Amino acid sequence: MLKQRRVLIPLALAAAVCLGTAVYLLIFRNAAALEPPEEYALGEDTVESLSSVLGRENSGELTNMDTADADASSGGESGADEAYYYTYQKLETGGESVRQYVERLTAEEGGFRIVDENGAVTDPPNYADEAGFVSLAKAASEDGWLLRMDISWTAENCQITLTRPEGTVSEAETEKEPMTYVEAVDFLKSLSPAKLGLEAESLRDYSVYPMDGAVLVDGILCLKLQVYLPHEAGQANVIAGTYLLSGDKTHLYLLEDGAVRSLPL
């Protein structure tokens, strides 16, 4: 009988160890690989998830979903002080996965723009880098607020942070094409003679010629143009005035006896 008890005790210990191992694996395996959502949600705003865009088989494993709330007593708007974090691991290539995801969200139907830390539209990063960072933003469902996504990646992982800050997406300033000589001449001839200080009813019979080179006036680059009085054939050209016109057509100056005088437009 004693011998039988001695045999049963090790068997019971072995069973307990197996049961404990099974419970441990069940708990921590589920914690390590979460069920990825189809959408990320923050208040009334939703965004397609990484898993939804790339497919479950190409989006690695979602290993963490977390929420951070600011002090509820701050009196902020609903959702304004919340941040949602999603961590993905075991991606084939972190940068390429992020590129495909960003390409989908910045398509016309997605509505997102790539922005800098101030919310201004900027150029995309180099997704071929082993590690990197990109921010996206678009107008939230409530006026005056943004839906912002900050996405960082490494070789096999990425983290997505979803927030709703106050603000707007500002468009990047596009460089304007420089004004041509023809445009400058046409603009000057469109003005009334009185604006140019000339006593005439029209500039129709006046001649306007651009001069080579540009002149800097108060830090503003201007084209130089000369206006000639109407004349009969065989008569010498007589200069009615010399003018300096800024490239954006917002500043006009009269150059007279070496002095520059601003003319209102």
C-alpha positions in Angstrom: 0.0 0.0 0.0 2.8 2.4 0.9 4.5 1.6 -2.4 1.4 2.4 -4.3 1.1 5.8 -2.6 4.7 6.5 -3.5 3.9 5.9 -7.2 0.7 8.0 -7.1 2.4 11.1 -5.7 4.8 11.6 -8.7 2.0 11.0 -11.1 -0.1 13.7 -9.3 2.8 16.2 -9.4 3.3 15.5 -13.1 -0.3 16.0 -13.9 -0.3 19.3 -12.0 2.8 20.5 -13.9 1.1 19.6 -17.2 -2.1 21.4 -16.3 -0.2 24.5 -15.1 1.8 24.5 -18.4 -1.3 24.3 -20.4 -3.0 27.1 -18.5 0.2 29.3 -18.9 0.4 28.7 -22.6 -3.3 29.3 -23.1 -3.2 32.7 -21.2 0.1 34.0 -22.6 -0.4 32.8 -26.2 -3.7 34.7 -26.3 -2.0 37.8 -24.8 0.8 37.6 -27.4 -1.4 37.3 -30.5 -4.6 39.5 -30.2 -7.5 39.4 -32.6 -6.9 42.4 -34.9 -9.8 44.8 -35.5 -11.2 45.6 -38.9 -11.1 49.3 -38.0 -9.5 51.6 -35.4 -12.1 53.8 -33.7 -11.7 57.0 -31.8 -15.0 58.6 -30.9 -17.1 58.8 -34.0 -14.1 58.5 -36.3 -12.9 55.2 -37.8 -9.9 54.2 -39.8 -9.2 51.0 -41.7 -6.8 48.8 -39.7 -3.4 47.6 -40.9 -4.8 44.0 -40.9 -7.8 45.1 -42.9 -5.7 46.8 -45.6 -2.9 44.3 -45.9 -4.8 41.1 -45.0 -4.3 38.9 -42.0 -1.6 36.9 -43.6 0.5 40.0 -44.5 0.1 42.1 -41.3 2.1 40.0 -38.8 0.6 39.7 -35.3 -1.2 42.3 -33.3 0.6 42.0 -29.9 -0.7 45.1 -28.1 -3.8 47.3 -28.0 -3.7 50.0 -25.4 -5.5 53.2 -24.5 -4.2 56.3 -22.7 -6.6 58.9 -21.3 -5.7 62.3 -20.1 -7.2 63.6 -16.8 -10.9 63.3 -17.2 -11.4 66.4 -15.1 -9.6 68.5 -17.8 -12.9 69.2 -19.4 -11.6 68.4 -22.9 -13.9 67.4 -25.8 -14.8 63.8 -26.0 -12.0 61.8 -27.6 -9.6 64.8 -27.6 -7.4 63.5 -24.9 -7.4 59.9 -25.9 -4.6 58.0 -27.6 -4.9 54.5 -29.0 -1.8 52.3 -29.5 -1.5 49.3 -31.8 1.7 47.2 -31.9 2.3 44.7 -34.7 5.2 42.3 -34.8 6.6 39.6 -37.2 6.0 41.7 -40.3 7.9 40.6 -43.4 9.3 44.1 -43.9 8.2 46.9 -41.6 8.9 49.8 -44.0 7.2 48.1 -47.0 4.1 47.2 -44.9 3.8 50.8 -43.7 4.2 52.1 -47.3 1.4 50.0 -48.6 -0.8 51.0 -45.6 -0.1 54.7 -46.0 -0.7 54.5 -49.8 -4.2 53.2 -49.1 -5.0 55.8 -46.5 -3.7 58.7 -48.5 -5.7 57.7 -51.6 -8.6 59.9 -52.5 -11.2 57.8 -50.6 -8.9 57.6 -47.5 -8.6 61.3 -47.2 -5.4 61.3 -45.2 -2.3 63.5 -45.9 1.3 63.0 -44.9 2.1 65.8 -42.5 4.9 67.0 -40.3 4.8 67.6 -36.5 2.9 70.9 -37.1 0.2 69.4 -39.3 1.6 70.8 -42.5 1.6 68.6 -45.6 5.1 67.2 -46.3 6.9 64.6 -48.4 6.7 60.9 -47.6 9.7 59.3 -45.8 12.0 56.7 -47.3 10.2 53.5 -46.6 13.3 51.5 -47.5 15.0 52.6 -44.3 15.2 49.8 -41.7 13.5 52.1 -39.2 11.4 55.2 -39.7 8.4 57.3 -38.9 5.5 58.9 -40.7 2.5 60.9 -39.6 -0.9 61.1 -41.3 -3.8 63.5 -40.6 -7.2 64.5 -41.9 -10.2 66.4 -40.7 -12.1 64.6 -38.0 -15.9 64.3 -37.9 -16.0 67.4 -35.6 -15.0 70.7 -37.0 -11.7 72.1 -35.7 -10.2 68.7 -34.9 -7.9 66.3 -36.7 -7.7 62.6 -36.8 -4.0 61.9 -36.6 -2.0 58.7 -37.0 1.7 58.4 -36.1 3.3 55.3 -37.4 6.8 54.1 -36.6 8.4 51.0 -37.9 11.5 48.8 -37.6 12.6 45.8 -39.7 9.8 43.5 -38.5 7.5 45.6 -36.3 5.4 48.8 -36.4 3.4 50.8 -33.9 0.4 52.9 -34.8 -0.8 55.7 -32.5 -4.2 57.2 -33.1 -5.1 60.6 -31.6 -7.5 63.5 -32.2 -5.7 66.8 -31.7 -7.2 70.2 -32.3 -6.2 71.9 -35.5 -6.3 71.7 -39.3 -4.2 70.3 -42.1 -2.3 73.1 -43.8 -1.5 72.8 -47.4 2.2 73.0 -48.5 3.0 76.2 -50.3 3.6 75.5 -54.0 6.3 77.4 -55.8 4.8 79.8 -58.3 6.1 79.9 -61.8 8.2 83.0 -62.4 6.5 85.8 -64.3 7.5 86.0 -67.9 8.4 89.2 -69.7 5.2 88.9 -71.8 3.1 88.6 -68.6 4.8 91.6 -67.1 4.2 93.7 -70.2 0.5 92.6 -70.4 0.0 93.4 -66.7 1.5 96.9 -66.9 -0.6 97.7 -70.0 -3.7 96.6 -68.2 -3.2 99.3 -65.6 -4.7 102.8 -65.9 -2.3 105.5 -66.9 -3.1 107.3 -63.6 -1.6 104.4 -61.6 1.6 104.9 -63.5 1.6 108.7 -63.1 0.9 109.3 -66.7 -1.5 111.9 -68.1 -3.4 109.8 -70.7 -6.7 108.2 -71.2 -5.3 104.8 -72.2 -2.0 103.0 -72.6 -3.1 101.5 -75.9 -0.8 103.6 -78.0 2.1 103.5 -75.5 5.0 101.0 -76.0 6.2 98.8 -73.1 9.5 97.0 -73.2 11.1 94.7 -70.6 14.8 95.4 -69.8 17.4 92.7 -69.2 18.1 91.8 -65.6 16.2 92.1 -62.3 16.3 94.7 -59.6 16.1 94.1 -55.8 13.8 96.5 -54.0 13.4 96.1 -50.2 14.3 92.4 -50.6 11.7 92.0 -53.4 13.0 90.8 -56.8 11.4 93.0 -59.6 11.5 93.1 -63.4 12.4 96.4 -65.0 10.1 97.8 -67.7 10.2 101.0 -69.7 7.2 102.7 -71.1 7.5 104.9 -74.2 5.2 107.7 -75.3 3.3 107.3 -78.5 5.2 108.6 -81.5 4.9 109.0 -85.2 7.0 107.0 -87.7 10.5 108.5 -87.9 10.3 110.1 -84.5 12.7 109.2 -81.7 11.4 107.1 -78.8 10.7 109.1 -75.7 10.7 107.4 -72.3 7.5 108.1 -70.3 8.7 106.2 -67.3 10.7 103.3 -65.9 8.9 100.8 -63.6 9.8 97.9 -61.4 7.2 95.1 -61.0 7.5 92.3 -58.5 7.1 88.7 -59.7 3.8 88.2 -57.8 2.4 91.5 -59.3 1.7 92.9 -55.9 4.4 95.6 -55.8 5.0 98.3 -58.4 7.7 101.0 -58.2 8.6 104.1 -60.3 12.4 104.5 -60.9 13.1 108.2 -61.4 16.4 110.0 -61.2 18.0 107.0 -59.4 15.3 107.0 -56.7 12.6 104.4 -56.2 9.0 105.3 -55.3 6.2 102.8 -54.5 3.1 103.1 -56.6 -0.2 101.8 -55.2 -1.9 99.0 -57.1 
